[in-house]
Amino acid sequence: MTMLTRRRLGLALAGTAVGTSVLGGLGRPVWADERLRLFWWGNPDRNKRTFEVVDLYKKMHPDVTIDAETIGWDDYWPKMATQAAGRNLADVIQMDYRYLFEYARRQQLEPLDAYVGKELDLSNFDQSFLDSGRVDGKLYAVPWTSNSTASYFDKVRLQELGIPDPDPTWTWDDLREIGRAVKAKGGQNAWGIADKGHWEPMMEFFMRQRGKALYTEDGKLAYTQEDVADYYGLWDSFRSEGLLPPGDVTAQDRSLQKQPITLGYSVVDWAHSNQVVALQALNQHELGMTMLPNAPDGKPGQYLKPSMLISISKTSGVKPAAVAFTSFLAVDPEAGKVLRVERGVPGDKAVAKSLLADADPAEKKMIDYLLVVAENVSPLPPAPPKGAGEVDKMGQRLYDQLAFKRVSVKDGAAQFYREAQAIIRRA
């Protein structure tokens, strides 16, 4: 587990005037009136931008010291759980929709309604989007940015192989044909399709195409064991044709750096739309974006969601400062210029509009893609209940066994459904 903080970065520069200058005063000035902690999960590009925006805020508010800490997604939530258990959550927290209800209902987040219209101006947010930060009628998070899932494809390799780019109307059968064509023409270590059966958004997408969901409004599983078997069976059918990379490649696919498309093992892969900037930076070839494969006569599986939200911990001892910093991150145009759309398109419409004038190709690609998605989506699903994060982790571990062919589709589906039910009941 790697925790990147300004303090660790500063150790390499400690004792030098250059170090003090580079850190922009983010050390421990004795005159600082308030100190708060910011915690987020990230990637190299996001971390760089976030540290820069912290520096900017510090220059504007020299009486505030911000301890900025970041960690990878897989380690973020275990770290959050440990901090919550010790009543030591960061003051300002990057929150995900799937965990929002869990932390809010445990009374670990500060309700923000009393600040709205005063210290927190959210007048440029669509009401429906703003409501995605509400739990049981109270606003526990500011929906910072929006995104959706996306299919990514290597435009150069597809062109070299004479395979047309997929478009928003493509189907699972079209995906299979692309995999077959890559296998036939691509040479050694060319499998065509990344194995994303372990990725929860993909499983959710599959269930929504069937008119179902992952969870019901009252927090129960919204699908059957047979649905899971069909989902695993789809990926197993790709695997049986040799269209997916081997299990060791799939098992390490837990970051953008290790995605099969980044490693050159596939020409089609999946990630969130707000990850296009970071993913493109890791890939030498130009990446295209389109919607996830459609099921024949199926319902839309995708939806627009808050890609990231900002919450304030209930135990924060500097709530006014945390609210002010939250407002800066979410609605300040200068912050928007630094953060851009790496986390997704800003929820504040004025900030989003200000970025269009000088959007680079990757940013424009994401904005254009979300416009397409907006015309082909179904409503935001119920928020995941307590224990949903544990179900996700369990599913990833189990799927590795499927990818290595150590568990059959039938047994894997039975085990997943049994353990998922037990986790939700226990939570």
C-alpha positions in Angstrom: 0.0 0.0 0.0 1.4 3.4 -1.0 0.4 6.6 0.6 1.5 9.7 -1.2 1.5 12.9 0.9 3.1 16.3 0.7 5.2 15.4 3.7 6.7 12.4 1.9 7.4 14.5 -1.2 8.9 17.1 1.0 11.4 14.7 2.6 13.3 14.6 -0.6 13.5 18.3 -0.6 13.9 18.9 3.2 16.3 21.4 4.5 16.5 23.4 1.3 15.0 26.7 0.2 14.0 25.0 -3.0 11.9 22.5 -1.1 10.0 25.2 0.7 9.3 27.0 -2.6 8.2 23.8 -4.4 5.8 22.8 -1.7 4.1 26.2 -1.8 4.1 26.5 2.0 2.3 23.2 2.6 4.5 22.4 5.6 3.7 23.4 9.2 3.8 27.2 9.4 3.7 28.3 13.0 1.3 31.1 12.1 -1.3 28.9 10.5 -4.7 29.4 12.1 -6.5 26.2 10.8 -5.3 22.8 9.6 -7.4 20.3 7.7 -6.9 17.0 6.0 -7.9 16.1 2.4 -8.0 12.4 1.4 -8.7 11.1 -2.1 -8.0 8.0 -4.2 -6.1 8.8 -7.3 -3.7 8.1 -10.2 -0.5 10.1 -11.1 -2.3 12.7 -13.2 -5.1 13.2 -10.6 -2.6 13.4 -7.8 -0.6 16.1 -9.7 -3.6 18.2 -10.3 -5.0 17.8 -6.8 -1.7 18.8 -5.2 -1.6 21.8 -7.6 -5.1 22.9 -6.6 -4.1 22.5 -2.9 -1.2 24.8 -3.5 -3.5 27.3 -5.2 -5.9 27.3 -2.3 -3.0 27.8 0.1 -1.8 30.8 -1.8 -5.2 32.3 -1.6 -5.7 31.4 2.1 -2.3 31.4 3.8 -4.0 31.0 7.2 -5.1 27.5 6.3 -2.8 24.4 6.2 -3.9 21.4 4.2 -2.5 17.9 4.8 -3.1 16.3 1.4 -3.1 12.5 1.2 -3.8 10.1 -1.6 -3.8 6.3 -2.1 -5.0 3.9 -4.8 -8.7 2.8 -5.1 -8.1 -0.8 -3.7 -6.5 0.5 -0.6 -8.6 3.6 -0.1 -11.7 2.1 1.3 -9.9 -0.2 3.8 -8.0 2.8 4.9 -11.2 4.8 5.2 -12.8 2.1 7.3 -9.9 2.1 9.7 -10.0 5.8 10.0 -13.8 5.8 10.6 -13.4 3.1 13.3 -10.9 5.3 15.0 -13.0 8.4 14.6 -10.1 9.8 12.6 -11.6 10.5 9.1 -10.1 13.3 7.1 -11.9 16.6 7.2 -12.6 16.6 3.4 -13.1 13.3 1.8 -13.4 12.2 -1.8 -16.5 10.1 -1.8 -17.9 7.5 -4.2 -21.6 7.0 -4.8 -21.5 3.3 -3.9 -20.2 4.1 -0.4 -22.1 7.3 0.3 -25.1 5.7 1.9 -23.0 3.4 4.0 -21.0 6.3 5.6 -24.0 8.7 5.8 -26.2 6.2 7.6 -23.4 5.4 10.0 -23.5 9.1 10.9 -19.9 9.5 9.9 -20.6 12.4 7.4 -21.7 16.0 8.1 -25.1 17.0 6.6 -24.4 20.0 4.3 -27.9 21.5 4.0 -27.3 24.2 6.6 -24.4 25.5 4.5 -26.1 25.5 1.1 -26.9 29.0 -0.1 -24.5 30.5 2.4 -20.9 29.2 2.6 -21.7 26.6 -0.1 -23.2 28.0 -3.3 -24.6 25.2 -5.4 -26.9 27.2 -7.5 -25.2 26.2 -10.8 -26.0 22.5 -10.2 -28.9 20.7 -11.8 -31.3 19.7 -9.0 -31.5 16.1 -10.1 -27.7 15.8 -10.2 -27.4 17.5 -6.8 -29.9 15.1 -5.3 -27.5 12.3 -6.1 -25.6 13.5 -3.0 -28.6 13.1 -0.8 -29.2 10.2 1.6 -32.6 10.0 3.3 -33.4 13.5 2.2 -30.2 15.1 3.5 -27.3 16.4 1.5 -24.2 14.5 2.6 -22.0 15.1 -0.4 -21.5 17.6 -3.2 -21.6 15.7 -6.5 -18.3 17.0 -7.8 -18.2 15.5 -11.3 -20.2 13.3 -13.6 -19.3 10.3 -15.7 -20.4 6.9 -17.1 -18.7 3.7 -18.1 -17.1 3.5 -21.5 -15.7 1.0 -24.0 -12.1 2.0 -25.0 -10.5 0.7 -28.2 -7.1 1.0 -29.8 -7.9 2.9 -33.0 -4.4 2.3 -34.5 -4.4 -1.5 -34.1 -8.0 -1.8 -35.3 -7.0 0.2 -38.4 -3.9 -1.9 -39.0 -6.0 -5.1 -38.8 -8.7 -3.7 -41.1 -11.4 -3.8 -38.4 -13.9 -0.9 -38.3 -14.2 1.1 -35.1 -17.2 0.0 -32.9 -20.0 2.6 -32.7 -22.7 3.2 -30.0 -25.1 0.7 -31.6 -22.7 -2.3 -31.4 -23.7 -5.5 -29.6 -22.1 -8.3 -27.6 -21.9 -10.3 -30.9 -20.0 -7.5 -32.6 -17.6 -7.6 -29.7 -17.1 -11.3 -30.2 -16.4 -10.8 -33.9 -13.8 -8.1 -33.1 -12.1 -10.6 -30.7 -12.1 -13.3 -33.4 -10.7 -11.0 -36.0 -7.9 -9.8 -33.7 -7.1 -13.4 -32.7 -6.9 -14.4 -36.4 -4.8 -11.4 -37.5 -3.1 -10.0 -34.5 -0.3 -12.5 -33.9 1.2 -13.7 -30.6 -0.3 -12.3 -27.4 -3.2 -10.7 -29.2 -6.4 -11.7 -27.5 -8.6 -8.8 -28.6 -10.9 -8.4 -25.6 -9.9 -7.5 -22.0 -11.5 -9.8 -19.4 -13.7 -7.4 -17.4 -15.9 -10.1 -15.8 -14.5 -9.1 -12.4 -15.4 -5.4 -12.8 -18.6 -4.6 -10.9 -19.8 -1.8 -13.3 -19.8 -4.4 -16.0 -21.8 -6.9 -14.0 -24.2 -4.1 -13.1 -24.5 -3.1 -16.8 -25.3 -6.7 -17.7 -28.1 -6.9 -15.1 -29.5 -3.5 -16.1 -29.7 -4.7 -19.7 -32.1 -7.4 -18.4 -34.2 -4.8 -16.6 -32.7 -5.6 -13.3 -30.1 -4.0 -11.0 -27.5 -5.0 -8.4 -29.5 -3.9 -5.5 -33.2 -3.1 -4.7 -34.3 0.1 -3.0 -34.4 -1.7 0.4 -30.8 -3.1 0.0 -31.4 -6.6 -1.2 -29.9 -8.4 -4.2 -31.9 -7.5 -7.3 -30.8 -10.5 -9.5 -30.8 -14.2 -9.2 -28.1 -16.9 -9.1 -29.1 -17.8 -12.7 -28.4 -14.2 -13.8 -24.9 -14.5 -12.3 -24.4 -17.8 -14.1 -25.4 -16.2 -17.4 -23.0 -13.3 -16.8 -20.1 -15.6 -16.0 -21.1 -17.7 -18.9 -20.8 -14.8 -21.3 -17.2 -14.2 -20.3 -16.5 -17.9 -20.2 -17.7 -18.2 -23.8 -15.1 -15.5 -24.8 -12.5 -17.4 -22.8 -13.3 -20.7 -24.4 -12.6 -19.2 -27.8 -9.3 -17.8 -26.7 -10.4 -14.2 -27.0 -9.4 -13.2 -23.5 -6.0 -12.8 -22.0 -4.9 -15.5 -19.5 -5.7 -15.5 -15.8 -2.5 -13.9 -14.7 -3.2 -10.8 -16.9 -6.7 -10.5 -15.6 -5.7 -10.9 -12.0 -3.4 -7.9 -12.2 -6.0 -5.7 -13.9 -6.7 -3.5 -10.9 -5.3 -0.2 -12.2 -5.1 1.8 -15.4 -1.4 0.9 -15.6 -2.2 -2.8 -15.6 -5.2 -2.8 -17.9 -4.8 -5.2 -20.9 -5.2 -2.4 -23.4 -2.3 -0.4 -21.7 -0.1 -3.5 -21.7 -0.9 -4.3 -25.4 -2.8 -7.5 -24.6 -6.2 -6.3 -26.0 -7.6 -3.8 -28.4 -10.9 -3.4 -26.5 -11.1 -2.6 -22.8 -13.4 -0.8 -20.3 -13.0 2.0 -17.8 -15.0 5.0 -16.6 -15.3 7.9 -19.0 -13.5 10.3 -16.7 -10.4 8.1 -16.9 -9.9 8.9 -20.6 -7.2 11.6 -19.8 -5.2 9.3 -17.6 -5.7 6.2 -19.8 -4.8 8.0 -23.0 -1.6 9.2 -21.3 -0.6 5.6 -20.6 -1.3 4.4 -24.2 0.9 5.2 -27.1 -1.9 4.7 -29.6 -5.0 6.9 -29.9 -7.9 5.5 -28.0 -11.5 5.7 -29.2 -14.5 5.7 -26.9 -18.0 4.3 -27.3 -20.8 2.8 -25.3 -20.8 -0.6 -23.8 -22.0 -3.4 -26.1 -25.8 -3.6 -26.4 -27.9 -6.7 -25.9 -30.3 -7.5 -28.8 -33.7 -5.9 -27.8 -32.2 -5.2 -24.4 -32.8 -2.2 -22.2 -30.1 0.6 -21.8 -27.6 -0.6 -19.3 -25.6 2.6 -18.8 -26.4 5.7 -16.7 -24.8 9.0 -15.8 -23.6 9.1 -12.2 -21.6 11.3 -10.0 -18.1 10.1 -10.7 -16.9 11.6 -7.5 -18.4 13.5 -4.6 -17.0 15.6 -1.8 -18.0 14.9 1.8 -17.0 16.4 5.2 -16.5 14.1 8.1 -18.9 14.4 11.1 -15.9 14.4 13.5 -14.1 17.2 11.8 -13.0 19.9 14.2 -12.6 22.5 11.5 -16.0 22.3 9.6 -16.1 25.9 8.5 -12.7 25.6 6.9 -13.7 22.2 5.4 -16.9 23.7 3.9 -14.9 26.6 2.4 -12.4 24.3 0.9 -15.2 22.0 -0.5 -16.8 25.1 -2.1 -13.5 26.0 -3.7 -13.0 22.5 -5.1 -16.5 22.2 -6.5 -17.5 25.7 -7.8 -14.4 27.9 -8.1 -13.4 28.5 -11.8 -9.7 28.8 -10.9 -9.9 25.4 -9.3 -11.7 24.1 -12.3 -8.8 25.3 -14.6 -6.4 23.1 -12.6 -8.5 20.0 -12.1 -10.1 20.1 -15.6 -12.1 17.0 -16.4 -9.8 14.3 -15.1 -12.4 13.4 -12.4 -15.3 13.9 -14.8 -17.3 16.8 -16.1 -17.8 19.3 -13.3 -21.3 19.3 -11.8 -21.2 23.1 -11.6 -22.4 24.2 -15.1 -20.5 27.5 -15.0 -17.2 25.7 -14.3 -17.9 23.1 -17.0 -18.8 25.7 -19.6 -15.6 27.6 -18.8 -13.5 24.6 -19.7 -15.0 24.1 -23.2 -13.1 27.0 -24.8 -9.7 25.4 -24.4 -10.5 21.7 -24.1 -7.8 19.4 -25.4 -8.7 16.4 -27.6 -9.0 13.9 -24.7 -11.2 16.3 -22.7 -13.4 17.1 -25.7 -13.6 13.3 -26.4 -15.0 12.7 -22.9 -17.5 15.6 -23.1 -18.7 14.5 -26.5 -19.0 10.9 -25.3 -21.2 11.9 -22.3 -23.5 13.8 -24.7 -24.0 10.5 -26.6 -24.5 8.6 -23.3 -27.1 11.2 -22.1 -29.3 10.2 -25.0 -29.1 6.5 -24.3 -29.3 5.9 -20.6 -31.7 4.7 -18.0 -32.2 6.3 -14.5 -29.6 6.3 -11.7 -30.0 3.0 -9.8 -30.6 2.7 -6.1 -27.5 3.4 -4.0 -25.6 0.3 -2.9 -26.4 -0.8 0.6 -24.0 -1.4 3.5 -21.8 -4.3 2.6 -21.8 -3.6 -1.1 -18.1 -2.8 -1.1 -17.4 -6.1 0.5 -19.4 -7.9 -2.1 -17.4 -6.2 -4.8 -14.1 -7.3 -3.2 -15.4 -10.8 -2.8 -16.5 -10.9 -6.4 -13.0 -9.8 -7.6 -11.3 -12.6 -5.6 -13.8 -15.2 -6.9 -13.5 -14.1 -10.5 -9.8 -14.6 -10.4 -10.5 -18.3 -9.8 -12.8 -18.3 -12.8 -10.2 -16.7 -14.9 -7.7 -19.4 -13.9 -10.3 -22.0 -14.6 -10.2 -23.3 -11.1 -13.9 -22.8 -10.6 -16.7 -23.7 -13.0 -19.3 -21.1 -14.1 -22.1 -23.0 -12.3 -20.1 -23.3 -9.0 -18.8 -19.8 -9.2 -22.2 -18.3 -9.6 -23.6 -20.4 -6.7 -20.6 -19.3 -4.5 -21.0 -15.6 -5.5 -24.7 -15.5 -4.8 -24.4 -17.4 -1.5 -21.6 -15.2 -0.2 -23.2 -11.9 -1.5 -26.4 -12.7 0.3 -24.5 -13.5 3.5 -22.5 -10.3 3.3 -25.6 -8.1 2.8 -27.5 -9.8 5.6 -24.5 -9.4 8.0 -24.0 -5.7 7.1 
